[in-house]
Amino acid sequence: MTVHQLPAEQVTFAGWLSELAGRLRPGEGWYGVFAARDPEGLRACFDGTELPPWDLVASLLQDLGEPPGGPRAVRGLALHGAAAAAHDRAPDAARTLAARHRQAHRAAADAETRLHHLSATPGPALAWARDDLTRSRARVAELAARMTRLAGTGAAGAAGAAGVPGVAGVPGVVTVAPAAGAAAAPSVAPAPAPPPADSVRPPKRRPRGARYAWLDDAADGPAQAAVPELPAGGAAPRGARFGGAPAAAPVPAPAVAPVPAPAADPGHAARAAGNAVYALRRLRAQGRGGDAHGLLCEALAGPPAWLPVLAAELHRAGLAADWDTLLWEAAALPPARLAAVAGALADAGRPHDRDQLLRQGVARPVAELADACAVLAAEGHDPEAQALLTAFVRTRTPEDAARLAALDPAALTPRLLAAARAVSPSHARDLLHALRVAGLA
């Protein structure tokens, strides 16, 4: 049996988190919600074997009454950042981050759909849907920042090229803390008894637990059983990393933050692409498809200007299917990153790849699409912004297009109408009707 010792930074943060939870009342506030949803997952956070997302920590600080800029919150944020950096030095970190990033994106899309369906029925279910969306968007941003930082250290490429499988969750591997490690984990209340089977609808499979804090399916619609009230103050993420969002507010659209594109170094990009293709071939030959997929996801965390070089190298090597996979994953990138990749493909003379990326990206929440359009326009990529809107109009409903237009009527309404006219006269008529119903035309 292999024994793996936790990094000291993770142990230090786990001790701080345990001390924080020791000051809270079990069964109350957000602490009670997390403990009821996933006692084992929360205990793993206290043990240091699982790093919780910052929004979970911020909610526990909120239970304690700690202000966002208070000394305990500042200390916790610093320790959390150090623990994340230590966690991301593991050989399999890039693959793990990429998988969780995709999961957070899917959760955000699901939460936005739920929020749309519940928008006309104020109450606890609506509040939980807003909480889900706020948390999932915060986690997308947090994971994207960690992926970018990891790519900047060069560890991502090394991990992918080496193809070293990680130890987390592998049978026969035990994770232990160093001697004199974290404080004893606070007791976690057992999950409450489930309600009678006939009082709620059957649950669907969906991520749950303290690490996700997702809404129970009983709160998905107006016919559910009694839905508990959201803990006081809501769950908007707090602290410098999330811009000090207020505790209870309508779900905001993510801030537009263009990703600066590093100066292209053709020689460096070519070497990186060659190394990636070599590593992919070895992984495929060894039957390690999961590691190969992880390597492709890691490439997305690098400079966008390098991706066209990688595309050419993959096609030359007969790995065009891997490029299609990479484009599929790129469609789930944060809005600014998606815009940067689309712009890089356009600048490199790859309009077909750009259009494929944008077509696949239109399934994301409308708020993220509005941000992507704004970033593209700000960086002089108006054709790409219009191509994104055209793909959106072609594949989404007129009502979705009206919701998108409502986020920035002056800029988006005329562009959406132009996109609809380019698709077909019937698309234009349907969109115009939806805009009139929404009071936008």
C-alpha positions in Angstrom: 0.0 0.0 0.0 1.4 3.4 -1.0 1.2 6.3 1.5 1.1 9.8 0.2 1.8 12.8 2.5 -0.2 15.9 2.1 1.6 19.2 1.3 2.1 21.4 4.4 0.0 24.2 2.8 -3.1 21.9 2.6 -2.6 20.7 6.2 -2.3 24.3 7.4 -5.5 25.4 5.6 -7.4 22.3 6.9 -6.4 23.3 10.4 -7.6 26.8 9.9 -10.9 25.6 8.4 -11.4 23.2 11.3 -10.8 25.9 13.8 -13.3 28.1 12.0 -16.0 25.4 12.0 -15.3 24.8 15.7 -16.7 28.3 16.4 -19.9 27.5 14.5 -23.1 25.9 15.8 -23.6 22.5 14.1 -26.9 22.2 12.2 -27.3 26.0 11.7 -26.7 28.3 8.8 -24.6 27.2 5.8 -22.6 24.9 8.0 -25.8 22.9 8.7 -26.6 22.8 4.9 -23.2 21.5 3.9 -23.1 19.0 6.8 -26.6 17.6 5.9 -25.9 17.4 2.2 -22.5 15.6 2.3 -21.0 14.9 5.8 -18.2 12.7 4.3 -17.3 15.4 1.8 -17.2 18.1 4.4 -15.1 15.9 6.7 -12.7 15.4 3.8 -12.3 19.2 3.6 -11.5 19.3 7.3 -9.0 16.4 6.9 -7.2 18.2 4.1 -7.8 15.5 1.6 -10.3 17.7 -0.3 -9.8 21.4 -1.0 -13.2 23.2 -0.9 -14.1 25.9 -3.3 -13.7 29.4 -1.8 -17.5 30.1 -2.0 -18.0 27.3 0.6 -15.4 28.8 2.9 -16.9 32.3 2.4 -20.3 30.9 3.5 -18.9 29.5 6.7 -17.3 32.9 7.4 -20.7 34.4 6.7 -22.2 32.1 9.4 -19.6 33.4 11.8 -20.5 37.0 11.0 -17.0 37.8 9.6 -17.0 40.7 7.1 -15.6 40.0 3.7 -12.5 42.2 4.4 -12.1 41.1 8.0 -8.8 39.7 9.3 -10.1 36.1 9.5 -11.4 36.3 5.9 -8.1 37.8 4.6 -6.1 35.1 6.4 -8.3 32.3 5.1 -8.1 33.6 1.5 -4.3 33.6 1.7 -4.2 30.1 3.2 -6.7 28.8 0.6 -4.6 30.2 -2.2 -1.5 28.6 -0.9 -3.3 25.3 -0.5 -4.6 25.5 -4.0 -1.1 26.2 -5.4 0.2 23.2 -3.5 -2.6 21.0 -4.7 -2.0 22.0 -8.3 1.6 20.9 -8.1 0.4 17.2 -8.2 1.1 15.3 -11.4 -2.6 14.9 -12.3 -3.7 18.4 -11.3 -4.2 19.8 -14.8 -6.5 17.0 -15.7 -8.4 17.2 -12.5 -8.9 21.0 -12.9 -10.0 20.6 -16.5 -12.6 18.0 -15.5 -14.0 20.1 -12.6 -14.0 23.2 -14.9 -16.2 21.4 -17.4 -18.5 20.2 -14.5 -18.8 23.7 -13.2 -19.8 25.0 -16.6 -22.5 22.3 -17.0 -23.7 23.2 -13.5 -24.0 26.9 -14.4 -26.0 26.1 -17.5 -28.3 23.9 -15.6 -28.8 26.5 -12.9 -29.5 29.2 -15.4 -32.2 27.0 -17.0 -33.7 26.4 -13.5 -33.6 30.0 -12.7 -35.4 30.9 -15.9 -38.2 28.4 -15.2 -38.6 29.7 -11.6 -38.3 33.4 -12.3 -42.1 33.9 -12.2 -42.5 32.0 -8.8 -40.7 34.0 -6.1 -39.9 32.0 -3.0 -37.2 29.7 -1.5 -36.9 27.6 -4.7 -36.0 30.7 -6.7 -33.5 31.8 -4.0 -31.8 28.3 -4.1 -31.6 28.5 -7.9 -29.9 31.9 -7.7 -27.5 30.5 -5.1 -26.7 27.5 -7.4 -25.9 29.9 -10.3 -23.8 32.2 -8.3 -21.8 29.4 -6.8 -21.2 27.6 -10.1 -20.1 30.8 -11.9 -17.7 31.6 -9.0 -16.3 28.1 -9.3 -15.8 28.4 -13.1 -13.8 31.6 -12.4 -11.8 30.1 -9.6 -10.9 27.0 -11.6 -10.1 29.0 -14.7 -7.7 31.2 -12.7 -6.0 28.1 -11.3 -5.7 26.5 -14.8 -4.1 29.8 -16.1 -1.7 29.9 -13.2 -0.7 26.3 -13.7 -0.1 26.8 -17.4 2.1 29.8 -16.6 4.3 27.7 -14.4 4.9 25.2 -17.1 3.7 22.4 -14.9 0.7 21.7 -17.1 2.7 20.7 -20.1 5.0 18.6 -18.0 2.2 16.8 -16.3 0.5 16.0 -19.6 3.6 15.0 -21.4 4.7 12.7 -18.7 1.2 11.2 -18.5 1.7 10.3 -14.8 -1.5 9.2 -13.3 -2.4 10.9 -10.0 -2.9 9.2 -6.7 -6.2 10.8 -5.6 -8.9 8.2 -5.5 -6.7 5.3 -6.6 -7.3 2.1 -4.7 -4.4 1.1 -2.5 -3.2 4.7 -1.9 -3.7 6.4 1.5 -3.4 10.1 2.0 -2.1 11.1 5.4 -1.2 14.4 7.1 2.3 15.1 8.4 2.9 14.6 12.1 1.5 17.5 14.3 -0.8 18.3 11.4 -4.3 19.8 11.2 -6.5 20.1 14.3 -9.1 17.4 14.8 -11.9 17.7 12.4 -15.1 19.1 13.9 -18.0 16.6 14.2 -20.2 16.6 11.2 -23.9 16.1 11.8 -25.4 13.1 10.1 -27.7 13.7 7.1 -31.3 14.1 8.2 -33.8 11.4 7.4 -35.2 11.7 3.9 -38.8 12.9 3.4 -41.5 10.4 2.6 -41.1 8.9 -0.9 -44.4 10.3 -2.0 -43.7 13.9 -1.0 -41.1 14.8 -3.6 -40.4 13.9 -7.2 -37.8 11.2 -7.9 -34.3 12.7 -7.9 -32.2 13.0 -11.1 -28.5 12.3 -11.1 -26.6 15.5 -10.5 -23.5 16.6 -8.5 -24.3 17.1 -4.8 -22.7 17.5 -1.5 -20.7 20.0 0.5 -18.2 20.4 -2.3 -21.0 21.4 -4.7 -23.9 22.6 -2.5 -26.3 21.9 -5.3 -30.1 22.2 -4.9 -32.1 19.2 -4.1 -34.4 18.2 -6.9 -37.4 18.9 -4.7 -36.7 22.5 -5.2 -36.7 22.4 -9.0 -40.3 23.4 -9.6 -43.5 24.7 -8.2 -44.9 21.3 -7.3 -42.2 20.4 -4.9 -42.5 19.7 -1.2 -41.7 22.4 1.3 -38.4 24.0 0.4 -36.2 25.3 3.3 -35.3 28.9 3.3 -31.9 29.9 2.1 -29.6 30.7 5.1 -29.6 34.4 6.0 -27.6 36.6 3.7 -27.6 34.4 0.6 -24.4 32.9 -0.7 -22.9 35.4 -3.0 -19.1 34.7 -3.0 -17.1 37.2 -1.0 -13.5 38.3 -0.9 -11.0 39.8 -3.3 -11.1 36.9 -5.6 -14.8 37.5 -6.5 -14.8 41.3 -6.2 -16.8 41.5 -3.0 -20.2 40.7 -4.4 -23.1 41.7 -2.1 -24.6 38.9 -0.1 -28.1 39.1 -1.5 -28.6 40.4 -4.9 -30.0 39.3 -8.3 -27.5 37.0 -10.1 -25.0 39.3 -11.8 -23.5 38.7 -15.2 -19.8 37.9 -14.9 -17.5 40.8 -15.4 -15.9 41.2 -18.8 -12.2 40.7 -18.4 -10.3 40.2 -21.7 -7.5 37.7 -21.6 -4.3 39.4 -22.7 -2.7 37.4 -25.5 1.1 37.0 -25.0 3.3 38.0 -27.9 3.4 35.0 -30.2 6.8 33.3 -30.3 6.6 31.0 -33.4 9.6 29.0 -32.4 8.3 28.4 -28.9 4.8 27.6 -30.2 6.2 25.1 -32.7 8.3 23.3 -30.1 5.3 23.2 -27.7 3.1 21.8 -30.4 5.7 19.2 -31.4 6.1 18.1 -27.8 2.3 17.8 -27.4 1.9 15.7 -30.5 4.8 13.4 -29.5 3.2 13.0 -26.0 -0.2 12.3 -27.5 1.1 9.6 -29.8 2.8 7.9 -26.9 -0.3 8.1 -24.8 -2.5 6.7 -27.6 -0.1 3.9 -28.2 -0.2 2.9 -24.6 -4.0 3.0 -24.6 -4.1 5.9 -22.1 -7.0 7.8 -23.7 -7.9 9.6 -20.5 -4.4 11.1 -20.1 -4.4 12.1 -23.8 -7.7 13.9 -23.3 -6.2 15.6 -20.2 -3.3 16.8 -22.3 -5.6 18.4 -24.9 -7.5 20.2 -22.1 -4.2 21.5 -20.7 -3.3 23.0 -24.0 -6.3 25.3 -23.7 -4.7 27.0 -20.6 -1.8 28.2 -22.7 -1.5 31.2 -25.0 -4.4 31.3 -27.4 -2.1 32.3 -30.2 -0.3 28.9 -30.0 -3.5 26.9 -30.7 -3.5 27.4 -34.5 0.1 26.1 -34.5 -1.0 23.0 -32.6 -3.9 22.6 -35.0 -1.6 22.5 -37.9 0.7 20.0 -36.2 -2.1 17.7 -35.2 -3.4 17.6 -38.7 0.0 16.9 -40.1 0.3 14.0 -37.7 -3.0 12.5 -38.6 -4.6 13.5 -35.3 -7.4 15.7 -36.7 -9.9 14.0 -34.4 -7.9 15.3 -31.4 -8.1 18.8 -32.8 -11.9 18.4 -33.0 -11.9 17.3 -29.4 -9.9 20.3 -28.3 -12.3 22.6 -30.1 -15.2 20.9 -28.3 -13.5 21.5 -24.9 -12.7 25.1 -25.9 -16.4 25.8 -26.4 -16.8 25.5 -22.6 -14.1 28.1 -21.7 -15.0 31.2 -19.8 -16.3 34.0 -22.0 -13.1 36.1 -22.3 -11.1 33.0 -23.0 -13.5 31.7 -25.6 -13.3 35.1 -27.3 -9.5 35.0 -27.2 -9.3 31.6 -28.8 -11.9 32.6 -31.5 -9.9 35.7 -32.3 -6.6 33.7 -32.4 -8.1 31.3 -34.9 -9.5 34.1 -37.1 -6.1 35.9 -37.0 -4.3 32.7 -38.1 -6.6 32.3 -41.1 -8.6 29.4 -39.7 -12.2 30.6 -40.2 -13.7 27.1 -40.4 -12.2 26.2 -36.9 -13.4 29.6 -35.6 -17.0 28.9 -36.8 -17.0 25.4 -35.4 -15.9 26.7 -32.0 -18.6 29.4 -32.0 -21.3 27.0 -33.1 -20.4 24.7 -30.2 -20.2 27.6 -27.8 -23.7 28.9 -28.2 -25.1 26.3 -25.7 -23.7 28.3 -22.8 -25.7 30.7 -20.6 -26.9 33.9 -22.3 -25.0 36.1 -19.8 -21.7 34.4 -20.8 -22.5 34.9 -24.5 -23.1 38.6 -24.0 -19.7 38.8 -22.3 -18.1 36.9 -25.1 -19.6 39.3 -27.7 -18.5 42.3 -25.7 -14.9 41.0 -25.5 -14.8 40.2 -29.2 -16.1 43.6 -30.1 -13.7 45.4 -27.8 -10.7 43.6 -29.3 -11.7 44.4 -32.9 -13.2 41.0 -33.8 -16.6 42.2 -35.0 -16.9 39.4 -37.6 -16.4 36.8 -34.9 -19.0 38.5 -32.6 -21.5 38.5 -35.5 -20.7 34.9 -36.3 -21.3 34.0 -32.7 -24.7 35.7 -32.7 -25.6 34.1 -36.0 -24.9 30.7 -34.6 -26.9 31.6 -31.6 -30.0 32.7 -33.6 -29.7 29.6 -35.7 -29.7 27.1 -32.8 -31.5 28.8 -29.9 -35.1 29.9 -29.5 -36.3 33.4 -30.3 -37.1 33.8 -26.6 -33.5 33.0 -25.7 -32.4 35.6 -28.2 -34.7 38.2 -26.5 -33.2 37.3 -23.1 -29.7 37.8 -24.6 -30.7 41.2 -26.1 -32.1 42.3 -22.8 -28.6 42.2 -21.3 -27.4 45.0 -23.6 -30.3 46.2 -25.8 -28.5 49.0 -27.5 -25.6 46.8 -28.7 -27.2 43.4 -29.1 -30.7 44.0 -30.4 -29.6 45.3 -33.9 -26.9 42.7 -34.1 -29.3 39.9 -33.3 -31.8 41.2 -35.8 -29.1 41.3 -38.5 -28.0 37.8 -37.6 -31.6 36.5 -37.8 -32.1 38.2 -41.2 -28.9 36.4 -42.4 -30.3 33.1 -41.3 -33.8 33.3 -42.9 -36.8 35.6 -43.1 -38.8 33.3 -40.7 -36.0 33.6 -38.1 -36.1 37.4 -38.4 -40.0 37.5 -38.0 -39.9 35.2 -35.0 -37.1 37.2 -33.3 -38.8 40.5 -33.9 -42.0 39.1 -32.3 -40.0 37.9 -29.3 -38.3 41.2 -28.9 -41.7 43.0 -29.0 -43.1 40.8 -26.4 -40.0 41.5 -24.2 -40.5 45.3 -24.8 -37.2 45.6 -26.7 -38.6 46.4 -30.2 
